[in-house]
């Protein structure tokens, strides 16, 4: 059984979004735009949270169907 | 050699999480969670194969399927509880992790009660009155 290439892509996407958001946050903060930097962080977090939440729900569905017979 | 794939993904994710943790710990946490999910997804296919074999054997051996079902359910609850507890503990919330583990133990005990009852009844029947 091979790894789903989709999941590896998502893993790097999450790391990339995190690094880019951290960079943008630093740049905006040093430019004196603290409120915008805060929004960028929050929105980046929400995007990544949605990606991870979809996978968690997939995982729990699989566990349910295999172990719990539902 | 699938273990090489898993080790590679684990190491890469660890390095990325280390880089992220300095600037944005939240993203590092989500990355860790996601890595756990990916590895779990990989393993669950294998576990499903093993379970299918167990099911076939129990049908051939004439064992009541309800016992196997209960055991598999207990294993499933243990997996889910362990997964959540470890991620929560990683994020620094040891108290919540302990509560998740407690909930897992209690739910497993509730599930095991029918089997325990059968065992005790059998033992009591064996003892001559």
N, CA and C atoms of all chains as a GROMACS GRO file, in nm:
protein
  597
    1UNK      N    1   0.084  -0.120   0.000
    1UNK     CA    2   0.000   0.000   0.000
    1UNK      C    3   0.088   0.125   0.000
    2UNK      N    4   0.063   0.212  -0.095
    2UNK     CA    5   0.145   0.333  -0.108
    2UNK      C    6   0.079   0.449  -0.035
    3UNK      N    7   0.163   0.545  -0.005
    3UNK     CA    8   0.107   0.666   0.054
    3UNK      C    9   0.026   0.742  -0.049
    4UNK      N   10  -0.086   0.796  -0.005
    4UNK     CA   11  -0.166   0.883  -0.091
    4UNK      C   12  -0.086   1.011  -0.113
    5UNK      N   13  -0.056   1.040  -0.243
    5UNK     CA   14   0.027   1.158  -0.273
    5UNK      C   15  -0.045   1.285  -0.232
    6UNK      N   16  -0.180   1.278  -0.230
    6UNK     CA   17  -0.261   1.392  -0.189
    6UNK      C   18  -0.226   1.437  -0.048
    7UNK      N   19  -0.206   1.337   0.040
    7UNK     CA   20  -0.182   1.372   0.180
    7UNK      C   21  -0.046   1.437   0.196
    8UNK      N   22   0.053   1.390   0.119
    8UNK     CA   23   0.186   1.451   0.129
    8UNK      C   24   0.181   1.594   0.078
    9UNK      N   25   0.104   1.615  -0.033
    9UNK     CA   26   0.088   1.751  -0.083
    9UNK      C   27   0.027   1.840   0.024
   10UNK      N   28  -0.076   1.789   0.091
   10UNK     CA   29  -0.142   1.870   0.194
   10UNK      C   30  -0.045   1.902   0.307
   11UNK      N   31   0.040   1.803   0.341
   11UNK     CA   32   0.138   1.827   0.449
   11UNK      C   33   0.229   1.945   0.414
   12UNK      N   34   0.281   1.944   0.290
   12UNK     CA   35   0.370   2.055   0.253
   12UNK      C   36   0.293   2.184   0.238
   13UNK      N   37   0.166   2.174   0.195
   13UNK     CA   38   0.084   2.295   0.185
   13UNK      C   39   0.070   2.361   0.321
   14UNK      N   40   0.044   2.277   0.423
   14UNK     CA   41   0.024   2.333   0.557
   14UNK      C   42   0.152   2.402   0.603
   15UNK      N   43   0.267   2.333   0.584
   15UNK     CA   44   0.393   2.394   0.626
   15UNK      C   45   0.419   2.522   0.548
   16UNK      N   46   0.392   2.520   0.416
   16UNK     CA   47   0.415   2.639   0.334
   16UNK      C   48   0.329   2.755   0.377
   17UNK      N   49   0.200   2.728   0.398
   17UNK     CA   50   0.110   2.835   0.443
   17UNK      C   51   0.159   2.893   0.575
   18UNK      N   52   0.204   2.804   0.665
   18UNK     CA   53   0.253   2.851   0.794
   18UNK      C   54   0.373   2.942   0.779
   19UNK      N   55   0.470   2.902   0.696
   19UNK     CA   56   0.591   2.983   0.681
   19UNK      C   57   0.558   3.116   0.615
   20UNK      N   58   0.471   3.111   0.510
   20UNK     CA   59   0.438   3.235   0.439
   20UNK      C   60   0.363   3.331   0.532
   21UNK      N   61   0.270   3.275   0.609
   21UNK     CA   62   0.195   3.360   0.701
   21UNK      C   63   0.288   3.423   0.804
   22UNK      N   64   0.384   3.343   0.852
   22UNK     CA   65   0.477   3.398   0.950
   22UNK      C   66   0.559   3.511   0.888
   23UNK      N   67   0.603   3.491   0.761
   23UNK     CA   68   0.680   3.596   0.694
   23UNK      C   69   0.598   3.722   0.675
   24UNK      N   70   0.475   3.706   0.622
   24UNK     CA   71   0.390   3.822   0.596
   24UNK      C   72   0.361   3.895   0.727
   25UNK      N   73   0.340   3.815   0.831
   25UNK     CA   74   0.313   3.874   0.962
   25UNK      C   75   0.430   3.962   1.006
   26UNK      N   76   0.552   3.908   0.992
   26UNK     CA   77   0.670   3.986   1.034
   26UNK      C   78   0.685   4.112   0.952
   27UNK      N   79   0.665   4.099   0.818
   27UNK     CA   80   0.684   4.216   0.731
   27UNK      C   81   0.581   4.324   0.764
   28UNK      N   82   0.455   4.281   0.778
   28UNK     CA   83   0.350   4.379   0.804
   28UNK      C   84   0.372   4.446   0.940
   29UNK      N   85   0.421   4.366   1.035
   29UNK     CA   86   0.440   4.424   1.168
   29UNK      C   87   0.553   4.528   1.168
   30UNK      N   88   0.660   4.495   1.095
   30UNK     CA   89   0.770   4.591   1.091
   30UNK      C   90   0.734   4.713   1.009
   31UNK      N   91   0.632   4.699   0.922
   31UNK     CA   92   0.585   4.815   0.845
   31UNK      C   93   0.484   4.896   0.924
   32UNK      N   94   0.455   4.851   1.046
   32UNK     CA   95   0.365   4.930   1.129
   32UNK      C   96   0.218   4.900   1.111
   33UNK      N   97   0.185   4.794   1.037
   33UNK     CA   98   0.043   4.761   1.015
   33UNK      C   99   0.007   4.639   1.100
   34UNK      N  100  -0.009   4.665   1.228
   34UNK     CA  101  -0.028   4.555   1.319
   34UNK      C  102  -0.164   4.489   1.303
   35UNK      N  103  -0.267   4.570   1.275
   35UNK     CA  104  -0.402   4.513   1.265
   35UNK      C  105  -0.413   4.420   1.145
   36UNK      N  106  -0.355   4.463   1.032
   36UNK     CA  107  -0.361   4.378   0.912
   36UNK      C  108  -0.283   4.248   0.936
   37UNK      N  109  -0.168   4.260   1.004
   37UNK     CA  110  -0.087   4.141   1.033
   37UNK      C  111  -0.168   4.041   1.115
   38UNK      N  112  -0.242   4.092   1.211
   38UNK     CA  113  -0.325   4.005   1.294
   38UNK      C  114  -0.429   3.931   1.212
   39UNK      N  115  -0.492   4.004   1.118
   39UNK     CA  116  -0.593   3.941   1.032
   39UNK      C  117  -0.533   3.834   0.943
   40UNK      N  118  -0.414   3.863   0.891
   40UNK     CA  119  -0.348   3.763   0.805
   40UNK      C  120  -0.325   3.634   0.883
   41UNK      N  121  -0.280   3.648   1.007
   41UNK     CA  122  -0.256   3.529   1.089
   41UNK      C  123  -0.385   3.450   1.109
   42UNK      N  124  -0.492   3.522   1.145
   42UNK     CA  125  -0.617   3.454   1.175
   42UNK      C  126  -0.670   3.382   1.052
   43UNK      N  127  -0.665   3.449   0.936
   43UNK     CA  128  -0.722   3.387   0.815
   43UNK      C  129  -0.638   3.267   0.771
   44UNK      N  130  -0.506   3.280   0.781
   44UNK     CA  131  -0.421   3.165   0.749
   44UNK      C  132  -0.451   3.048   0.839
   45UNK      N  133  -0.469   3.077   0.966
   45UNK     CA  134  -0.500   2.970   1.060
   45UNK      C  135  -0.632   2.902   1.025
   46UNK      N  136  -0.733   2.982   0.989
   46UNK     CA  137  -0.864   2.924   0.958
   46UNK      C  138  -0.854   2.834   0.835
   47UNK      N  139  -0.778   2.880   0.734
   47UNK     CA  140  -0.764   2.798   0.612
   47UNK      C  141  -0.702   2.662   0.645
   48UNK      N  142  -0.592   2.667   0.722
   48UNK     CA  143  -0.525   2.541   0.756
   48UNK      C  144  -0.616   2.454   0.843
   49UNK      N  145  -0.689   2.520   0.934
   49UNK     CA  146  -0.779   2.445   1.021
   49UNK      C  147  -0.883   2.370   0.940
   50UNK      N  148  -0.935   2.435   0.834
   50UNK     CA  149  -1.034   2.368   0.749
   50UNK      C  150  -0.973   2.246   0.681
   51UNK      N  151  -0.849   2.262   0.632
   51UNK     CA  152  -0.785   2.149   0.565
   51UNK      C  153  -0.770   2.030   0.661
   52UNK      N  154  -0.720   2.061   0.782
   52UNK     CA  155  -0.697   1.953   0.877
   52UNK      C  156  -0.829   1.893   0.923
   53UNK      N  157  -0.932   1.977   0.939
   53UNK     CA  158  -1.061   1.927   0.988
   53UNK      C  159  -1.121   1.828   0.889
   54UNK      N  160  -1.105   1.858   0.759
   54UNK     CA  161  -1.157   1.764   0.658
   54UNK      C  162  -1.090   1.627   0.673
   55UNK      N  163  -0.959   1.629   0.695
   55UNK     CA  164  -0.886   1.502   0.707
   55UNK      C  165  -0.924   1.429   0.834
   56UNK      N  166  -0.944   1.505   0.942
   56UNK     CA  167  -0.982   1.439   1.067
   56UNK      C  168  -1.117   1.370   1.051
   57UNK      N  169  -1.210   1.439   0.983
   57UNK     CA  170  -1.341   1.376   0.966
   57UNK      C  171  -1.331   1.252   0.879
   58UNK      N  172  -1.245   1.256   0.776
   58UNK     CA  173  -1.221   1.136   0.694
   58UNK      C  174  -1.168   1.022   0.780
   59UNK      N  175  -1.070   1.057   0.865
   59UNK     CA  176  -1.007   0.955   0.950
   59UNK      C  177  -1.109   0.890   1.043
   60UNK      N  178  -1.193   0.974   1.104
   60UNK     CA  179  -1.289   0.918   1.199
   60UNK      C  180  -1.394   0.834   1.127
   61UNK      N  181  -1.432   0.874   1.006
   61UNK     CA  182  -1.525   0.791   0.929
   61UNK      C  183  -1.463   0.653   0.903
   62UNK      N  184  -1.334   0.654   0.864
   62UNK     CA  185  -1.268   0.526   0.834
   62UNK      C  186  -1.261   0.439   0.959
   63UNK      N  187  -1.222   0.500   1.071
   63UNK     CA  188  -1.212   0.422   1.195
   63UNK      C  189  -1.348   0.365   1.232
   64UNK      N  190  -1.452   0.448   1.216
   64UNK     CA  191  -1.587   0.400   1.248
   64UNK      C  192  -1.624   0.281   1.161
   65UNK      N  193  -1.595   0.291   1.031
   65UNK     CA  194  -1.640   0.183   0.942
   65UNK      C  195  -1.560   0.056   0.965
   66UNK      N  196  -1.434   0.069   1.011
   66UNK     CA  197  -1.354  -0.052   1.027
   66UNK      C  198  -1.372  -0.114   1.166
   67UNK      N  199  -1.362  -0.030   1.270
   67UNK     CA  200  -1.363  -0.084   1.405
   67UNK      C  201  -1.503  -0.092   1.464
   68UNK      N  202  -1.584   0.007   1.438
   68UNK     CA  203  -1.710   0.018   1.511
   68UNK      C  204  -1.829  -0.033   1.432
   69UNK      N  205  -1.806  -0.081   1.307
   69UNK     CA  206  -1.913  -0.142   1.226
   69UNK      C  207  -2.034  -0.050   1.212
   70UNK      N  208  -2.011   0.073   1.174
   70UNK     CA  209  -2.125   0.164   1.156
   70UNK      C  210  -2.129   0.218   1.014
   71UNK      N  211   0.949  -0.145   0.119
   71UNK     CA  212   0.980  -0.102   0.256
   71UNK      C  213   0.900   0.024   0.290
   72UNK      N  214   0.785  -0.002   0.349
   72UNK     CA  215   0.700   0.114   0.378
   72UNK      C  216   0.747   0.191   0.499
   73UNK      N  217   0.826   0.123   0.584
   73UNK     CA  218   0.870   0.192   0.706
   73UNK      C  219   0.960   0.310   0.670
   74UNK      N  220   1.034   0.297   0.555
   74UNK     CA  221   1.119   0.409   0.514
   74UNK      C  222   1.034   0.529   0.479
   75UNK      N  223   0.920   0.504   0.412
   75UNK     CA  224   0.831   0.616   0.378
   75UNK      C  225   0.781   0.685   0.504
   76UNK      N  226   0.739   0.601   0.600
   76UNK     CA  227   0.683   0.660   0.722
   76UNK      C  228   0.789   0.739   0.797
   77UNK      N  229   0.911   0.680   0.807
   77UNK     CA  230   1.017   0.751   0.878
   77UNK      C  231   1.051   0.880   0.807
   78UNK      N  232   1.057   0.875   0.673
   78UNK     CA  233   1.086   0.998   0.598
   78UNK      C  234   0.984   1.106   0.622
   79UNK      N  235   0.857   1.067   0.614
   79UNK     CA  236   0.753   1.168   0.636
   79UNK      C  237   0.760   1.222   0.778
   80UNK      N  238   0.786   1.132   0.874
   80UNK     CA  239   0.794   1.178   1.013
   80UNK      C  240   0.908   1.276   1.033
   81UNK      N  241   1.024   1.245   0.974
   81UNK     CA  242   1.139   1.335   0.993
   81UNK      C  243   1.115   1.470   0.926
   82UNK      N  244   1.062   1.466   0.802
   82UNK     CA  245   1.038   1.592   0.731
   82UNK      C  246   0.937   1.678   0.808
   83UNK      N  247   0.830   1.612   0.855
   83UNK     CA  248   0.729   1.687   0.929
   83UNK      C  249   0.786   1.743   1.059
   84UNK      N  250   0.876   1.666   1.123
   84UNK     CA  251   0.936   1.716   1.247
   84UNK      C  252   1.019   1.841   1.221
   85UNK      N  253   1.098   1.836   1.112
   85UNK     CA  254   1.180   1.954   1.082
   85UNK      C  255   1.092   2.074   1.050
   86UNK      N  256   0.989   2.053   0.968
   86UNK     CA  257   0.901   2.164   0.934
   86UNK      C  258   0.833   2.219   1.059
   87UNK      N  259   0.793   2.128   1.148
   87UNK     CA  260   0.726   2.173   1.270
   87UNK      C  261   0.823   2.253   1.357
   88UNK      N  262   0.951   2.212   1.359
   88UNK     CA  263   1.049   2.287   1.438
   88UNK      C  264   1.065   2.428   1.384
   89UNK      N  265   1.071   2.439   1.248
   89UNK     CA  266   1.084   2.572   1.188
   89UNK      C  267   0.962   2.657   1.221
   90UNK      N  268   0.843   2.594   1.209
   90UNK     CA  269   0.720   2.670   1.229
   90UNK      C  270   0.701   2.711   1.374
   91UNK      N  271   0.753   2.628   1.465
   91UNK     CA  272   0.722   2.648   1.606
   91UNK      C  273   0.779   2.780   1.658
   92UNK      N  274   0.891   2.825   1.596
   92UNK     CA  275   0.951   2.949   1.642
   92UNK      C  276   0.861   3.068   1.614
   93UNK      N  277   0.796   3.065   1.496
   93UNK     CA  278   0.718   3.182   1.456
   93UNK      C  279   0.572   3.167   1.489
   94UNK      N  280   0.515   3.052   1.450
   94UNK     CA  281   0.371   3.034   1.470
   94UNK      C  282   0.347   2.894   1.530
   95UNK      N  283   0.338   2.883   1.660
   95UNK     CA  284   0.318   2.751   1.723
   95UNK      C  285   0.188   2.683   1.681
   96UNK      N  286   0.086   2.764   1.647
   96UNK     CA  287  -0.044   2.704   1.610
   96UNK      C  288  -0.030   2.621   1.484
   97UNK      N  289   0.044   2.675   1.387
   97UNK     CA  290   0.063   2.600   1.263
   97UNK      C  291   0.144   2.473   1.288
   98UNK      N  292   0.241   2.483   1.377
   98UNK     CA  293   0.319   2.364   1.410
   98UNK      C  294   0.229   2.256   1.469
   99UNK      N  295   0.136   2.298   1.553
   99UNK     CA  296   0.043   2.202   1.613
   99UNK      C  297  -0.044   2.135   1.506
  100UNK      N  298  -0.097   2.218   1.413
  100UNK     CA  299  -0.181   2.160   1.308
  100UNK      C  300  -0.100   2.066   1.220
  101UNK      N  301   0.027   2.103   1.195
  101UNK     CA  302   0.112   2.016   1.113
  101UNK      C  303   0.135   1.882   1.182
  102UNK      N  304   0.159   1.888   1.313
  102UNK     CA  305   0.178   1.763   1.387
  102UNK      C  306   0.054   1.676   1.381
  103UNK      N  307  -0.061   1.739   1.402
  103UNK     CA  308  -0.187   1.665   1.395
  103UNK      C  309  -0.203   1.599   1.259
  104UNK      N  310  -0.175   1.676   1.156
  104UNK     CA  311  -0.194   1.623   1.021
  104UNK      C  312  -0.100   1.507   0.993
  105UNK      N  313   0.024   1.519   1.041
  105UNK     CA  314   0.118   1.408   1.021
  105UNK      C  315   0.066   1.281   1.088
  106UNK      N  316   0.014   1.299   1.211
  106UNK     CA  317  -0.046   1.184   1.277
  106UNK      C  318  -0.157   1.122   1.196
  107UNK      N  319  -0.240   1.206   1.137
  107UNK     CA  320  -0.352   1.155   1.057
  107UNK      C  321  -0.301   1.078   0.937
  108UNK      N  322  -0.198   1.133   0.869
  108UNK     CA  323  -0.146   1.067   0.749
  108UNK      C  324  -0.092   0.928   0.783
  109UNK      N  325  -0.014   0.920   0.891
  109UNK     CA  326   0.044   0.790   0.928
  109UNK      C  327  -0.066   0.693   0.969
  110UNK      N  328  -0.165   0.744   1.039
  110UNK     CA  329  -0.277   0.661   1.081
  110UNK      C  330  -0.352   0.605   0.961
  111UNK      N  331  -0.374   0.692   0.861
  111UNK     CA  332  -0.443   0.648   0.740
  111UNK      C  333  -0.366   0.537   0.672
  112UNK      N  334  -0.233   0.550   0.676
  112UNK     CA  335  -0.150   0.448   0.614
  112UNK      C  336  -0.168   0.314   0.687
  113UNK      N  337  -0.172   0.323   0.820
  113UNK     CA  338  -0.177   0.199   0.898
  113UNK      C  339  -0.314   0.134   0.894
  114UNK      N  340  -0.418   0.217   0.877
  114UNK     CA  341  -0.551   0.164   0.897
  114UNK      C  342  -0.587   0.063   0.788
  115UNK      N  343  -0.524   0.078   0.668
  115UNK     CA  344  -0.547  -0.021   0.564
  115UNK      C  345  -0.496  -0.158   0.606
  116UNK      N  346  -0.378  -0.158   0.666
  116UNK     CA  347  -0.321  -0.286   0.713
  116UNK      C  348  -0.407  -0.346   0.823
  117UNK      N  349  -0.448  -0.259   0.917
  117UNK     CA  350  -0.529  -0.309   1.028
  117UNK      C  351  -0.658  -0.371   0.975
  118UNK      N  352  -0.715  -0.307   0.871
  118UNK     CA  353  -0.839  -0.360   0.815
  118UNK      C  354  -0.816  -0.500   0.759
  119UNK      N  355  -0.700  -0.521   0.694
  119UNK     CA  356  -0.670  -0.655   0.641
  119UNK      C  357  -0.666  -0.758   0.753
  120UNK      N  358  -0.594  -0.722   0.861
  120UNK     CA  359  -0.582  -0.816   0.974
  120UNK      C  360  -0.720  -0.848   1.031
  121UNK      N  361  -0.801  -0.744   1.044
  121UNK     CA  362  -0.934  -0.764   1.104
  121UNK      C  363  -1.019  -0.856   1.016
  122UNK      N  364  -1.004  -0.839   0.883
  122UNK     CA  365  -1.081  -0.925   0.793
  122UNK      C  366  -1.043  -1.072   0.814
  123UNK      N  367  -0.913  -1.096   0.829
  123UNK     CA  368  -0.868  -1.234   0.853
  123UNK      C  369  -0.926  -1.286   0.984
  124UNK      N  370  -0.919  -1.204   1.088
  124UNK     CA  371  -0.972  -1.245   1.219
  124UNK      C  372  -1.120  -1.280   1.209
  125UNK      N  373  -1.193  -1.197   1.133
  125UNK     CA  374  -1.336  -1.220   1.118
  125UNK      C  375  -1.362  -1.354   1.050
  126UNK      N  376  -1.284  -1.380   0.943
  126UNK     CA  377  -1.301  -1.507   0.871
  126UNK      C  378  -1.273  -1.625   0.962
  127UNK      N  379  -1.163  -1.613   1.040
  127UNK     CA  380  -1.126  -1.723   1.130
  127UNK      C  381  -1.235  -1.746   1.234
  128UNK      N  382  -1.291  -1.639   1.286
  128UNK     CA  383  -1.393  -1.657   1.390
  128UNK      C  384  -1.519  -1.717   1.332
  129UNK      N  385  -1.550  -1.684   1.207
  129UNK     CA  386  -1.668  -1.745   1.145
  129UNK      C  387  -1.643  -1.895   1.122
  130UNK      N  388  -1.522  -1.927   1.076
  130UNK     CA  389  -1.490  -2.068   1.053
  130UNK      C  390  -1.486  -2.147   1.183
  131UNK      N  391  -1.435  -2.082   1.288
  131UNK     CA  392  -1.423  -2.151   1.416
  131UNK      C  393  -1.552  -2.156   1.494
  132UNK      N  394  -1.656  -2.093   1.442
  132UNK     CA  395  -1.785  -2.099   1.508
  132UNK      C  396  -1.793  -2.017   1.636
  133UNK      N  397  -1.708  -1.914   1.646
  133UNK     CA  398  -1.714  -1.827   1.764
  133UNK      C  399  -1.823  -1.723   1.741
  134UNK      N  400  -1.894  -1.692   1.848
  134UNK     CA  401  -1.999  -1.592   1.839
  134UNK      C  402  -1.939  -1.459   1.793
  135UNK      N  403  -1.999  -1.399   1.689
  135UNK     CA  404  -1.940  -1.280   1.629
  135UNK      C  405  -1.948  -1.160   1.723
  136UNK      N  406  -2.037  -1.169   1.823
  136UNK     CA  407  -2.054  -1.053   1.911
  136UNK      C  408  -1.928  -1.029   1.994
  137UNK      N  409  -1.855  -1.138   2.026
  137UNK     CA  410  -1.731  -1.121   2.104
  137UNK      C  411  -1.627  -1.046   2.022
  138UNK      N  412  -1.608  -1.092   1.899
  138UNK     CA  413  -1.510  -1.026   1.812
  138UNK      C  414  -1.546  -0.880   1.791
  139UNK      N  415  -1.677  -0.856   1.771
  139UNK     CA  416  -1.723  -0.719   1.748
  139UNK      C  417  -1.688  -0.631   1.867
  140UNK      N  418  -1.714  -0.684   1.987
  140UNK     CA  419  -1.685  -0.605   2.107
  140UNK      C  420  -1.537  -0.576   2.117
  141UNK      N  421  -1.454  -0.678   2.089
  141UNK     CA  422  -1.310  -0.656   2.100
  141UNK      C  423  -1.264  -0.552   1.999
  142UNK      N  424  -1.316  -0.560   1.877
  142UNK     CA  425  -1.274  -0.463   1.775
  142UNK      C  426  -1.319  -0.323   1.814
  143UNK      N  427  -1.440  -0.314   1.869
  143UNK     CA  428  -1.488  -0.182   1.911
  143UNK      C  429  -1.397  -0.126   2.020
  144UNK      N  430  -1.355  -0.212   2.112
  144UNK     CA  431  -1.266  -0.166   2.219
  144UNK      C  432  -1.134  -0.117   2.160
  145UNK      N  433  -1.082  -0.192   2.063
  145UNK     CA  434  -0.956  -0.149   2.000
  145UNK      C  435  -0.974  -0.014   1.932
  146UNK      N  436  -1.089   0.002   1.863
  146UNK     CA  437  -1.115   0.129   1.795
  146UNK      C  438  -1.121   0.245   1.893
  147UNK      N  439  -1.193   0.227   2.003
  147UNK     CA  440  -1.201   0.334   2.103
  147UNK      C  441  -1.063   0.365   2.158
  148UNK      N  442  -0.984   0.260   2.182
  148UNK     CA  443  -0.850   0.283   2.236
  148UNK      C  444  -0.764   0.361   2.138
  149UNK      N  445  -0.774   0.326   2.009
  149UNK     CA  446  -0.695   0.399   1.910
  149UNK      C  447  -0.732   0.546   1.907
  150UNK      N  448  -0.863   0.572   1.899
  150UNK     CA  449  -0.908   0.712   1.886
  150UNK      C  450  -0.868   0.791   2.010
  151UNK      N  451  -0.890   0.733   2.128
  151UNK     CA  452  -0.859   0.804   2.252
  151UNK      C  453  -0.710   0.832   2.262
  152UNK      N  454  -0.628   0.733   2.226
  152UNK     CA  455  -0.483   0.750   2.234
  152UNK      C  456  -0.437   0.860   2.139
  153UNK      N  457  -0.490   0.856   2.018
  153UNK     CA  458  -0.455   0.956   1.916
  153UNK      C  459  -0.483   1.096   1.968
  154UNK      N  460  -0.606   1.118   2.015
  154UNK     CA  461  -0.645   1.251   2.061
  154UNK      C  462  -0.564   1.290   2.185
  155UNK      N  463  -0.542   1.196   2.276
  155UNK     CA  464  -0.471   1.230   2.399
  155UNK      C  465  -0.327   1.270   2.371
  156UNK      N  466  -0.262   1.199   2.278
  156UNK     CA  467  -0.123   1.233   2.249
  156UNK      C  468  -0.111   1.370   2.184
  157UNK      N  469  -0.203   1.398   2.090
  157UNK     CA  470  -0.197   1.529   2.024
  157UNK      C  471  -0.224   1.640   2.124
  158UNK      N  472  -0.323   1.615   2.211
  158UNK     CA  473  -0.355   1.718   2.310
  158UNK      C  474  -0.238   1.740   2.405
  159UNK      N  475  -0.172   1.630   2.445
  159UNK     CA  476  -0.059   1.644   2.537
  159UNK      C  477   0.057   1.716   2.468
  160UNK      N  478   0.075   1.688   2.339
  160UNK     CA  479   0.178   1.757   2.262
  160UNK      C  480   0.156   1.907   2.261
  161UNK      N  481   0.030   1.947   2.256
  161UNK     CA  482  -0.002   2.089   2.252
  161UNK      C  483   0.007   2.152   2.389
  162UNK      N  484   0.045   2.076   2.490
  162UNK     CA  485   0.068   2.134   2.621
  162UNK      C  486  -0.051   2.127   2.715
  163UNK      N  487  -0.158   2.058   2.673
  163UNK     CA  488  -0.277   2.051   2.758
  163UNK      C  489  -0.285   1.912   2.822
  164UNK      N  490  -0.201   1.890   2.921
  164UNK     CA  491  -0.198   1.759   2.984
  164UNK      C  492  -0.326   1.724   3.055
  165UNK      N  493  -0.394   1.824   3.110
  165UNK     CA  494  -0.517   1.796   3.184
  165UNK      C  495  -0.624   1.741   3.091
  166UNK      N  496  -0.642   1.806   2.975
  166UNK     CA  497  -0.742   1.758   2.880
  166UNK      C  498  -0.706   1.619   2.831
  167UNK      N  499  -0.575   1.596   2.808
  167UNK     CA  500  -0.532   1.465   2.761
  167UNK      C  501  -0.568   1.357   2.863
  168UNK      N  502  -0.546   1.386   2.992
  168UNK     CA  503  -0.581   1.288   3.095
  168UNK      C  504  -0.730   1.260   3.096
  169UNK      N  505  -0.809   1.365   3.075
  169UNK     CA  506  -0.955   1.343   3.075
  169UNK      C  507  -0.997   1.258   2.956
  170UNK      N  508  -0.934   1.281   2.840
  170UNK     CA  509  -0.967   1.198   2.724
  170UNK      C  510  -0.934   1.052   2.752
  171UNK      N  511  -0.816   1.030   2.815
  171UNK     CA  512  -0.778   0.893   2.846
  171UNK      C  513  -0.875   0.830   2.945
  172UNK      N  514  -0.916   0.910   3.043
  172UNK     CA  515  -1.013   0.859   3.141
  172UNK      C  516  -1.143   0.820   3.072
  173UNK      N  517  -1.189   0.907   2.981
  173UNK     CA  518  -1.312   0.877   2.909
  173UNK      C  519  -1.297   0.750   2.828
  174UNK      N  520  -1.180   0.734   2.764
  174UNK     CA  521  -1.156   0.612   2.687
  174UNK      C  522  -1.163   0.488   2.775
  175UNK      N  523  -1.101   0.496   2.894
  175UNK     CA  524  -1.102   0.380   2.983
  175UNK      C  525  -1.243   0.346   3.028
  176UNK      N  526  -1.320   0.450   3.065
  176UNK     CA  527  -1.455   0.424   3.113
  176UNK      C  528  -1.541   0.363   3.003
  177UNK      N  529  -1.529   0.419   2.881
  177UNK     CA  530  -1.611   0.368   2.771
  177UNK      C  531  -1.572   0.224   2.737
  178UNK      N  532  -1.443   0.193   2.746
  178UNK     CA  533  -1.399   0.056   2.719
  178UNK      C  534  -1.456  -0.038   2.824
  179UNK      N  535  -1.456   0.008   2.951
  179UNK     CA  536  -1.510  -0.077   3.057
  179UNK      C  537  -1.658  -0.105   3.033
  180UNK      N  538  -1.732  -0.001   2.992
  180UNK     CA  539  -1.875  -0.020   2.965
  180UNK      C  540  -1.895  -0.122   2.854
  181UNK      N  541  -1.810  -0.111   2.748
  181UNK     CA  542  -1.825  -0.204   2.637
  181UNK      C  543  -1.791  -0.347   2.679
  182UNK      N  544  -1.697  -0.361   2.775
  182UNK     CA  545  -1.650  -0.494   2.811
  182UNK      C  546  -1.743  -0.564   2.908
  183UNK      N  547  -1.839  -0.492   2.964
  183UNK     CA  548  -1.924  -0.552   3.067
  183UNK      C  549  -1.998  -0.677   3.020
  184UNK      N  550  -2.056  -0.680   2.897
  184UNK     CA  551  -2.122  -0.805   2.854
  184UNK      C  552  -2.028  -0.925   2.856
  185UNK      N  553  -1.904  -0.906   2.810
  185UNK     CA  554  -1.809  -1.018   2.807
  185UNK      C  555  -1.774  -1.060   2.950
  186UNK      N  556  -1.750  -0.961   3.037
  186UNK     CA  557  -1.717  -0.994   3.176
  186UNK      C  558  -1.831  -1.071   3.240
  187UNK      N  559  -1.955  -1.029   3.211
  187UNK     CA  560  -2.071  -1.099   3.267
  187UNK      C  561  -2.072  -1.245   3.224
  188UNK      N  562  -2.048  -1.267   3.094
  188UNK     CA  563  -2.048  -1.404   3.043
  188UNK      C  564  -1.941  -1.487   3.112
  189UNK      N  565  -1.822  -1.428   3.128
  189UNK     CA  566  -1.712  -1.502   3.192
  189UNK      C  567  -1.751  -1.539   3.335
  190UNK      N  568  -1.802  -1.441   3.409
  190UNK     CA  569  -1.835  -1.469   3.549
  190UNK      C  570  -1.946  -1.574   3.558
  191UNK      N  571  -2.045  -1.564   3.470
  191UNK     CA  572  -2.152  -1.664   3.471
  191UNK      C  573  -2.097  -1.803   3.443
  192UNK      N  574  -2.005  -1.810   3.346
  192UNK     CA  575  -1.946  -1.941   3.314
  192UNK      C  576  -1.872  -1.998   3.434
  193UNK      N  577  -1.793  -1.914   3.499
  193UNK     CA  578  -1.717  -1.960   3.614
  193UNK      C  579  -1.810  -2.006   3.726
  194UNK      N  580  -1.916  -1.929   3.748
  194UNK     CA  581  -2.011  -1.966   3.854
  194UNK      C  582  -2.077  -2.099   3.822
  195UNK      N  583  -2.107  -2.120   3.693
  195UNK     CA  584  -2.169  -2.248   3.655
  195UNK      C  585  -2.074  -2.365   3.673
  196UNK      N  586  -1.943  -2.337   3.658
  196UNK     CA  587  -1.847  -2.445   3.673
  196UNK      C  588  -1.836  -2.489   3.818
  197UNK      N  589  -1.852  -2.394   3.909
  197UNK     CA  590  -1.839  -2.431   4.050
  197UNK      C  591  -1.959  -2.514   4.093
  198UNK      N  592  -1.936  -2.632   4.148
  198UNK     CA  593  -2.050  -2.712   4.196
  198UNK      C  594  -2.112  -2.650   4.319
  199UNK      N  595  -2.243  -2.645   4.320
  199UNK     CA  596  -2.314  -2.574   4.426
  199UNK      C  597  -2.304  -2.652   4.558
   0.00000   0.00000   0.00000
